[in-house]
Amino acid sequence: MGVDALLTEAAALLSQSQLSLVVVCDSRGSVAGVITETLLIGQLGLGRTSLFTTRVGDVISREFTSCSPADSLSRVLATMHEGGLVHVPVVDADNTPVGVVYARDGLRALLAAGNFEEAQLRNYVTGVGYR
């Protein structure tokens, strides 16, 4: 989402899916900041902003934790755990967003990888598929 979008657009995006984070980009496509459900509700609840006239660029969080595509999933999840984060934007070397890691999905991926490795080890020990 661009910095000039209205909060109504961010609210609509957050409500239409299971997303709880919107990455906001400047005119060059670089990450300018993020909007979370918590930030949006806080702004509206305090009466500091109008949903219909406030631009997302005026209320985004410009300080946020991100990771790169080269970072290991286990390290990213550890960082998220340490910071109490539910989601972390994935940003490339040019500060362009390429995705978002959600803790739930990351943990599922690690669990699936662990289960796969456990199954491979079990098959190796029992001789299944090895000759």
C-alpha positions in Angstrom: 0.0 0.0 0.0 1.2 3.5 -0.8 1.8 6.2 1.8 -0.9 8.4 0.2 -3.6 5.7 0.7 -6.3 6.5 3.2 -6.8 4.7 6.5 -10.1 3.4 5.1 -8.1 1.4 2.5 -5.8 0.0 5.2 -8.8 -1.0 7.3 -10.5 -2.6 4.4 -7.3 -4.6 3.5 -6.9 -5.7 7.1 -10.6 -6.8 7.4 -10.8 -8.7 4.1 -8.3 -11.3 5.0 -6.4 -12.8 7.9 -3.7 -10.2 7.6 -2.8 -8.2 10.6 0.0 -6.2 9.0 0.1 -3.9 6.0 3.5 -2.9 4.6 3.4 0.7 3.4 5.7 1.8 0.6 6.9 5.1 -0.8 6.6 6.2 -4.4 9.8 4.2 -5.3 8.4 1.0 -3.9 10.7 1.0 -0.8 9.3 0.2 2.6 8.3 3.4 4.4 6.7 1.7 7.4 4.0 -0.7 8.6 0.4 -0.5 9.9 -0.9 -3.1 12.2 -4.4 -3.7 13.5 -3.3 -2.6 16.9 -1.8 0.7 15.5 -5.0 1.4 13.5 -7.3 0.7 16.4 -5.1 2.7 18.7 -5.2 5.7 16.4 -8.9 5.6 16.0 -9.6 4.8 19.6 -7.7 7.9 20.8 -9.5 10.1 18.3 -6.2 11.3 16.8 -7.2 10.4 13.3 -10.1 10.3 11.0 -10.6 7.1 9.1 -11.8 9.0 6.0 -9.2 11.8 5.7 -6.0 10.5 7.3 -3.3 9.1 5.0 -1.5 6.0 6.1 1.8 7.7 5.7 0.8 10.0 8.6 0.4 7.3 11.1 2.6 4.4 10.0 5.2 2.9 12.4 8.5 3.8 10.8 10.5 1.7 13.3 9.9 -2.0 12.9 11.7 -5.3 12.8 12.2 -6.9 9.4 14.2 -9.7 7.9 15.8 -10.6 4.6 15.1 -13.5 2.3 18.6 -14.9 3.2 17.8 -15.1 7.0 17.1 -18.5 8.4 13.5 -19.2 9.5 14.6 -20.4 12.9 16.6 -17.2 13.5 13.7 -15.0 12.3 11.3 -16.9 14.6 13.7 -16.5 17.5 13.9 -12.7 16.9 10.1 -12.6 16.7 9.8 -14.5 20.0 12.3 -12.2 21.7 10.4 -9.2 20.6 6.9 -10.5 21.1 6.2 -10.1 17.4 3.5 -11.9 15.5 4.7 -10.8 12.0 7.8 -9.5 10.4 8.1 -8.0 6.9 10.6 -9.6 4.6 12.6 -6.9 2.8 15.2 -7.4 0.1 18.6 -5.5 -0.2 16.8 -2.6 -2.0 14.3 -2.2 0.9 11.5 -3.6 -1.3 9.0 -5.8 0.5 9.0 -9.4 -0.7 6.7 -11.0 1.9 5.7 -11.3 5.5 6.6 -14.0 8.0 3.8 -14.8 10.4 4.9 -16.7 13.5 2.1 -19.3 13.2 3.1 -20.1 9.6 6.8 -20.1 10.4 6.3 -22.5 13.3 4.2 -24.8 11.1 6.9 -24.9 8.5 9.6 -25.7 11.1 7.4 -28.4 12.6 6.7 -29.9 9.1 10.5 -29.9 8.4 11.2 -31.5 11.7 8.6 -34.2 11.1 10.0 -34.9 7.6 13.5 -35.2 9.1 12.2 -37.5 11.8 10.5 -39.7 9.3 13.7 -39.9 7.2 15.7 -40.8 10.2 13.2 -43.5 11.2 13.2 -44.9 7.7 17.0 -45.0 7.7 17.2 -46.7 11.0 14.6 -49.3 10.0 16.0 -49.8 6.5 12.9 -48.6 4.7 13.9 -47.4 1.2 17.6 -48.0 1.7 19.5 -50.9 0.2 
